[in-house]
Amino acid sequence: MNHKYHVFFRRVSSANQDLETQIEFDRPFREACDEDKILIIDEDATSANKLRIDQRPKIMEVLELIEADNVDTVYAYDRTRLFRDYYEAQDFCQACIEHEVKIIFTSTSNGHIPFTGDIFMEGILNLFGDIEGKNIARRTDEARRKYPPKKYGYRKTNDKKYQKVMETKQIIEEFFEEIQEIHSLKSLISFLKKYRQSLGKGRMDKDLLRMATDPFYAGYDLHGGEFHLPHVDPFLSKESFLQIQKQLVPVIEAYESHLTNIQSLYTSLPKCGYCHKTLKPKLTADRSVTFMSCSSRHIKVYYETKEINAVVLETIKQVLNQLDADKLIFDSNAKMKEIRKTLKEEINKTKREIQKASDAILFSENDSYNENWEENEQYKTMQELHKVYRYLEEELREKHKLLIGNQQLYQLTIESLENQAEMNISALTGLLINEVRLFAEKIEIDVNKFDYLRDFNTEIIIQQEAFS
C-alpha cells in the first residue's frame, strides 16, 4: 500500500509577500497529523494569473503525487492559493475526486466555503476565483501603465513623480524627433541600427519599437481611453505621439513581415554537427540576412538560412522522386481495415459486457447495492469495462490519425510531383525530415525511414561547394 501524505500547499504571488498567515492557519492541522506523513510544498513569488500550470513546478509536484495515489489530503489557505484559472482548478478538483483525495481549506473559520466534493459546485466557486484573478491582473496592468516600477529615461521620485534622467534626456529627445522622419522600411532599419548602439548595449529592436509606441513618453495612458498622466514629464506631445503611430504602424508591419520572410525555415531548427547544440537564427546588423552559426570549441560553422532551405528543398525533391506513394496508400488502407475490424469487435464485445454488468445491478434482488453502491462488485466491474471501452475508442482514433498522416503524405506527393512550384514544403518536411546537422564543409540531413522509399539512403550529405 502506498504511503499517503498530508500535503500542505502555500503560495504567494510576489517576493515582497510572505507565507506567515498561511503557515499560521494550517498549524492546527499539521499538529493533528503524524509528522512522517506531512509534506510541505511552498510556492514562492509565483503568480497563478501569469503562469500556466505547466510553468509551476511546485503545483505540478502536488498533481503528480495525487495521480500516483500518494496523497490523503491537500491543505491550502483557500481556493485561490491553488489556482486562479477556472479550467486548471476544475481539472485539479476532478483529479482529487477521482483519486479520493480530500481538500481542506484552512481559512474556513474566516468564512471561506469548504471543499464540497461536487465538481459542479466547485466549478461555480472556482469561477469566482477566476474572475477575481482576472480583475487583479487587470488592476495590476492599469497600475503599471500609469505608475511603472521602472521606465527607461525616467527617475521615479518618492512622491511618485517621473522626472527625466539628465544622462539620457538628449538621446531620447533625438529618438522621438528622428522617428517622425521614418516613412520606409529602409529608414526604419537604419534608425534601429543607430539606436541599438546609442541607447545602450543590449537594446533589442523590440525594445526600441515598444518605446516608440509607448504613450507614457507623451504623458498619457491610451489603453481603453485617454488618461492624462500629470505626474509624468513628457518627451513629446500627445499630438506628436499619435502622428508617429499613424505613420509608423504600416512600416512596423512591413518590418515584421520582412523578418518573418528572411527567418523562415522549411524545417525545425538544425543542430551543430560538432557539439550537437540546437542553433537559432541570428540577424545581421542591417537586418538583411538571417544565419546560423556555432564555434563552441570547434571549427566555425556558418550558413545563411536561405542556404539551409535550398538544401532541404533539394532533399525533399529527391525523396518524392523515390517514394512509392501508390504502394504506401494501398498498404495503409488495407492495414487500417484489418485494425478497424479487430478494434470494432473488441469494442462491441466490451459494450455487451457493460450491458450485462448494468443489467445485473438493475435486476439484482440484493438491496445492499443501494446502501453501499460504490463497493458493489458489479459496479466496480462496470467501471473497469468503461475504462477498457474508452481505451479501445482512443486506440481506434489514434490508428485513424496514422492513416490520415499517410493519406496526407500521398496527396502532398502527388500534388508536388504534378506542380513543384506549389510544393507544400513545410508540411512535407514535417513528414519526411528527421534532423538537419550543420558542419563547416557539409550539411547532413536525416530522412525518416520508410519502407516505401526505393533504393534510397536515409542520410543525405551535401557538400558546401554544391550551393555556394
C-alpha positions in Angstrom: 0.0 0.0 0.0 1.3 3.4 -1.0 2.4 5.8 1.8 -0.2 8.7 1.6 0.9 12.2 2.6 -0.9 15.1 4.1 0.2 17.9 1.6 0.3 21.4 2.9 0.5 23.8 -0.1 1.1 27.5 0.3 1.6 30.2 -2.4 2.4 33.9 -2.6 2.4 35.9 -5.8 5.4 38.1 -5.3 8.7 38.3 -3.5 7.5 41.1 -1.1 4.8 38.8 0.3 5.3 36.2 3.0 3.7 32.9 3.9 3.2 33.6 7.6 -0.6 33.9 7.5 -0.9 30.7 5.6 1.6 28.9 7.9 -0.3 30.1 11.0 -3.7 28.9 9.6 -2.5 25.4 8.7 -0.6 24.9 12.0 -3.6 23.2 13.9 -4.0 20.8 11.0 -0.3 20.0 11.0 -0.3 19.3 14.7 -3.1 16.8 14.2 -1.1 14.8 11.6 1.7 12.3 12.0 5.0 14.1 11.4 6.3 11.5 8.9 3.1 11.9 6.8 3.4 15.7 6.4 4.7 17.1 3.2 5.1 20.9 2.9 5.3 22.4 -0.6 5.8 26.2 -0.7 5.4 28.2 -4.0 7.2 31.5 -3.5 6.8 34.5 -5.8 4.6 32.7 -8.3 1.6 34.3 -10.0 -1.2 31.9 -10.7 -2.6 34.6 -13.1 0.5 34.9 -15.2 1.8 31.3 -15.3 0.2 28.2 -16.7 0.1 25.1 -14.6 3.0 23.5 -16.6 5.1 26.6 -15.7 4.5 26.0 -11.9 6.7 23.0 -10.9 5.5 23.0 -7.3 1.8 22.6 -8.1 2.8 20.0 -10.8 4.6 18.1 -8.0 1.3 18.0 -6.0 -0.6 16.9 -9.0 1.9 14.1 -9.8 1.7 12.9 -6.2 -2.2 12.8 -6.4 -2.1 10.9 -9.7 0.3 8.4 -8.2 -2.2 7.8 -5.3 0.3 9.1 -2.7 -1.9 11.8 -1.2 -4.5 11.6 1.5 -5.4 15.3 1.9 -4.3 18.6 0.4 -4.4 21.6 2.7 -4.4 25.2 1.3 -5.4 28.5 2.7 -8.2 28.9 0.1 -9.0 28.0 -3.5 -7.1 30.9 -5.0 -3.8 29.7 -3.4 -4.1 26.6 -5.6 -5.3 28.1 -8.9 -6.7 31.3 -10.4 -7.6 29.8 -13.8 -11.1 28.2 -13.9 -10.1 25.3 -16.1 -7.0 24.4 -14.2 -8.9 24.5 -11.0 -11.6 22.2 -12.4 -9.0 19.7 -13.7 -7.3 19.7 -10.2 -10.6 19.1 -8.4 -11.5 16.3 -10.8 -8.1 14.6 -10.2 -8.7 14.8 -6.4 -12.2 13.4 -6.7 -11.0 10.5 -9.0 -8.1 9.6 -6.6 -10.2 10.1 -3.4 -8.1 13.0 -2.2 -9.7 15.3 0.4 -9.1 19.1 0.1 -9.2 21.2 3.3 -9.1 25.0 3.1 -7.6 26.2 6.4 -9.3 29.6 6.3 -12.8 28.2 6.5 -13.1 29.7 10.0 -12.8 33.1 8.2 -15.9 32.4 6.1 -14.3 30.6 3.2 -16.5 27.8 1.8 -15.1 24.3 2.4 -14.4 21.9 -0.4 -17.7 20.4 -1.5 -16.5 17.3 -3.3 -19.1 18.2 -6.0 -17.5 19.1 -9.3 -20.5 21.2 -10.3 -20.4 23.3 -7.1 -16.6 23.6 -7.3 -17.0 24.9 -10.8 -19.2 27.7 -9.6 -16.8 28.6 -6.8 -13.7 28.3 -9.0 -15.3 30.6 -11.5 -15.4 33.3 -8.8 -11.7 32.8 -8.2 -11.0 33.0 -11.9 -13.0 36.3 -12.2 -11.2 37.7 -9.1 -7.9 36.7 -10.5 -8.6 38.4 -13.9 -9.7 41.5 -12.0 -6.5 41.6 -10.0 -4.4 41.2 -13.2 -6.4 44.0 -14.9 -5.9 46.3 -12.0 -2.2 45.5 -11.8 -1.8 46.2 -15.5 -3.6 49.5 -15.2 -1.4 50.5 -12.2 1.8 49.5 -14.1 0.8 51.6 -17.1 0.3 54.6 -15.0 3.0 54.0 -12.4 5.6 51.6 -13.8 8.3 50.4 -11.4 10.9 51.4 -13.9 10.9 53.3 -17.2 13.9 53.9 -19.4 14.9 57.6 -19.3 12.9 58.4 -16.1 13.7 58.6 -12.4 10.7 57.8 -10.0 10.6 60.2 -7.0 9.3 59.4 -3.6 6.1 61.3 -4.3 5.5 59.1 -7.4 6.6 61.7 -10.0 8.5 60.7 -13.1 11.4 63.0 -13.9 13.7 62.8 -16.9 17.2 61.4 -16.3 19.6 64.1 -17.5 22.2 61.5 -18.8 19.7 60.1 -21.3 17.4 63.1 -21.8 19.0 64.4 -25.0 19.3 61.0 -26.8 15.7 60.2 -26.1 14.6 63.6 -27.4 16.6 62.9 -30.5 15.0 59.4 -30.7 11.5 60.8 -30.8 12.4 63.6 -33.2 14.1 61.3 -35.7 11.4 58.7 -35.6 9.0 61.2 -37.0 11.0 61.1 -40.3 10.6 57.4 -40.8 8.4 56.5 -43.9 10.0 53.4 -45.3 11.4 50.0 -44.3 14.9 51.1 -45.2 14.8 54.1 -43.0 13.4 52.1 -40.1 16.2 49.5 -40.3 18.8 52.3 -40.4 17.1 54.0 -37.4 17.0 50.8 -35.3 20.6 50.1 -36.1 21.7 53.5 -34.8 19.7 53.4 -31.6 20.6 49.9 -30.7 24.0 51.3 -30.1 23.1 54.8 -28.9 20.6 53.8 -26.2 23.0 51.3 -24.7 24.2 47.8 -25.2 21.7 45.0 -25.1 18.8 47.0 -26.6 16.8 44.8 -28.9 14.7 46.0 -31.8 11.6 45.0 -29.9 12.6 47.3 -27.0 13.0 50.2 -29.3 9.7 49.7 -31.1 8.0 49.2 -27.7 9.5 52.5 -26.6 8.4 54.2 -29.9 4.8 53.1 -29.4 4.6 53.8 -25.6 2.2 56.7 -24.8 3.8 57.0 -21.4 6.6 59.1 -23.0 3.9 61.6 -24.1 2.4 61.7 -20.5 -0.7 59.6 -21.4 -2.3 56.2 -20.9 -4.2 55.5 -24.1 -5.3 51.9 -23.3 -9.1 51.8 -23.5 -9.4 55.6 -23.4 -7.4 58.8 -22.9 -5.9 59.3 -19.5 -3.6 62.2 -18.9 -0.7 61.4 -16.5 0.2 64.7 -14.8 2.9 63.0 -12.7 5.0 62.4 -15.9 7.4 64.9 -17.5 6.7 64.1 -21.2 9.3 63.9 -24.0 6.7 64.8 -26.7 3.1 66.0 -27.0 0.2 63.7 -27.4 -0.5 65.0 -30.9 3.1 64.2 -32.0 2.9 60.8 -30.5 -0.4 60.0 -32.3 1.1 61.2 -35.6 4.1 58.9 -35.1 1.8 55.9 -34.6 -0.2 56.8 -37.7 2.9 56.8 -40.0 4.8 54.1 -38.1 2.3 51.2 -37.9 2.4 50.2 -41.6 6.3 50.5 -41.6 6.5 48.2 -38.5 4.1 45.7 -40.2 6.4 45.7 -43.2 9.4 45.2 -41.0 7.9 42.3 -39.1 6.9 40.7 -42.5 10.4 41.2 -43.7 11.9 39.5 -40.6 9.4 36.6 -41.0 10.4 36.1 -44.6 14.2 36.0 -44.0 13.9 34.0 -40.8 11.6 31.4 -42.3 13.0 27.8 -42.1 11.5 24.9 -44.0 12.5 22.5 -41.2 12.8 22.6 -37.5 15.9 24.2 -36.0 19.1 22.5 -37.2 21.9 21.2 -34.9 25.6 21.9 -34.9 27.2 18.7 -36.3 30.1 19.0 -33.9 28.7 19.9 -30.5 25.0 18.9 -31.2 23.7 22.3 -29.9 20.4 23.4 -31.4 21.1 26.5 -33.4 18.8 29.6 -33.5 18.6 32.1 -36.3 20.6 35.3 -35.9 20.3 38.6 -37.8 23.0 40.7 -39.4 23.2 44.3 -38.2 21.5 45.6 -41.3 18.7 43.1 -40.9 19.2 41.8 -44.5 20.3 38.3 -43.8 19.5 35.5 -41.3 22.2 33.0 -40.5 23.1 30.1 -38.2 26.5 29.9 -36.6 28.4 28.0 -34.0 32.0 27.9 -32.8 31.9 26.3 -29.4 35.4 24.9 -29.1 35.4 23.6 -32.7 35.8 24.9 -36.2 33.3 27.6 -37.1 30.0 26.7 -38.7 28.2 29.4 -40.7 25.2 29.1 -43.1 22.6 31.6 -44.2 19.0 30.4 -43.7 18.4 30.5 -47.5 21.3 28.1 -48.0 19.8 25.6 -45.5 16.4 26.0 -47.1 17.9 25.3 -50.6 19.4 22.0 -49.3 16.2 20.9 -47.6 14.2 21.7 -50.8 16.6 19.6 -52.9 16.3 16.7 -50.4 12.5 16.8 -50.5 12.6 16.6 -54.3 14.9 13.6 -54.1 12.7 11.8 -51.6 9.5 12.4 -53.6 11.1 11.1 -56.8 11.9 7.8 -54.9 8.7 7.5 -52.9 6.3 4.6 -53.9 3.3 6.6 -52.9 0.7 4.2 -54.5 2.0 1.2 -52.5 2.1 3.3 -49.3 -1.6 4.3 -49.5 -2.7 0.8 -50.7 -1.0 -0.9 -47.8 -2.2 1.8 -45.3 -5.8 1.3 -46.3 -5.6 -2.5 -46.2 -4.0 -2.4 -42.7 -6.5 0.1 -41.4 -9.4 -2.1 -42.5 -7.8 -5.0 -40.6 -7.2 -2.9 -37.5 -10.6 -1.3 -37.5 -12.3 -4.7 -37.8 -10.3 -6.1 -34.8 -10.9 -3.0 -32.6 -14.6 -2.8 -33.5 -15.1 -6.4 -32.5 -13.4 -5.7 -29.1 -15.5 -2.5 -28.7 -18.7 -4.3 -29.3 -17.7 -7.2 -27.0 -17.0 -4.6 -24.2 -20.3 -2.9 -24.9 -22.1 -6.2 -24.3 -20.2 -6.9 -21.1 -21.0 -3.4 -19.8 -24.7 -4.0 -20.6 -24.5 -7.4 -18.8 -23.0 -5.8 -15.7 -25.6 -3.0 -15.8 -28.5 -5.5 -16.0 -27.0 -7.5 -13.1 -27.1 -4.3 -11.0 -30.6 -3.2 -12.1 -32.3 -6.5 -11.7 -30.5 -7.7 -8.5 -32.7 -8.8 -5.6 -29.9 -7.8 -3.2 -30.8 -4.4 -1.5 -27.2 -4.0 -0.4 -26.3 -2.2 -3.6 -28.4 0.8 -2.7 -26.8 1.0 0.7 -23.2 0.9 -0.4 -23.3 1.1 -4.2 -19.6 2.2 -4.6 -18.4 -1.1 -3.1 -20.6 -3.3 -5.2 -18.6 -5.8 -7.3 -20.8 -5.5 -10.3 -20.5 -1.7 -10.2 -16.7 -2.0 -10.0 -16.7 -4.4 -12.9 -18.7 -1.9 -15.0 -16.4 0.9 -14.1 -13.4 -1.1 -15.3 -15.2 -2.1 -18.5 -15.9 1.6 -19.2 -12.1 2.3 -18.9 -11.4 -0.6 -21.4 -14.1 0.8 -23.8 -12.6 4.4 -23.6 -9.1 2.9 -24.3 -10.3 1.0 -27.3 -12.1 4.0 -28.7 -8.9 6.1 -28.3 -6.8 3.3 -30.0 -9.2 3.5 -33.0 -8.8 7.2 -33.2 -5.0 7.1 -33.0 -4.8 4.4 -35.8 -7.1 6.6 -37.9 -4.8 9.6 -37.4 -1.9 7.5 -38.7 -3.9 6.6 -41.8 -4.7 10.3 -42.3 -1.0 11.1 -42.0 -0.2 8.6 -44.8 -3.0 9.9 -46.9 -1.7 13.4 -46.4 1.8 12.4 -47.5 0.3 10.6 -50.5 -1.7 13.7 -51.5 1.2 16.1 -51.0 3.5 13.8 -53.0 1.1 13.7 -56.0 0.5 17.4 -55.9 4.2 18.2 -55.6 5.2 15.9 -58.5 2.5 17.4 -60.7 3.3 21.0 -59.8 6.5 21.6 -57.9 6.1 25.4 -58.0 3.3 24.9 -55.4 5.1 22.3 -53.3 4.0 22.5 -49.6 7.5 22.4 -48.2 6.6 22.9 -44.5 4.1 20.0 -44.5 6.5 17.7 -46.3 9.5 18.4 -44.1 7.4 17.7 -41.0 6.6 14.2 -42.5 9.9 13.4 -44.2 12.8 15.2 -42.4 14.0 13.9 -39.1 17.1 16.1 -38.4 19.4 18.6 -40.1 23.1 18.9 -38.9 25.5 21.6 -40.0 29.2 21.1 -40.4 31.8 23.5 -41.7 32.0 21.9 -45.1 28.8 20.0 -45.4 25.1 19.6 -44.3 23.8 16.3 -43.3 20.0 15.5 -43.4 18.4 12.5 -41.8 15.3 11.4 -43.7 12.6 9.5 -41.8 13.0 5.8 -42.7 10.2 4.5 -44.9 9.7 1.0 -46.4 8.3 2.8 -49.4 11.5 4.6 -50.4 13.0 2.8 -53.4 16.8 2.4 -53.1 17.2 5.5 -51.0 19.9 6.4 -48.5 18.2 7.9 -45.5 21.2 10.1 -44.6 21.9 12.7 -47.3 25.2 14.7 -47.2 25.6 17.8 -49.3 29.0 19.5 -49.5 29.1 23.3 -49.1 30.6 23.9 -52.6 27.4 22.5 -54.1 25.4 25.5 -53.1 27.9 28.3 -52.5 
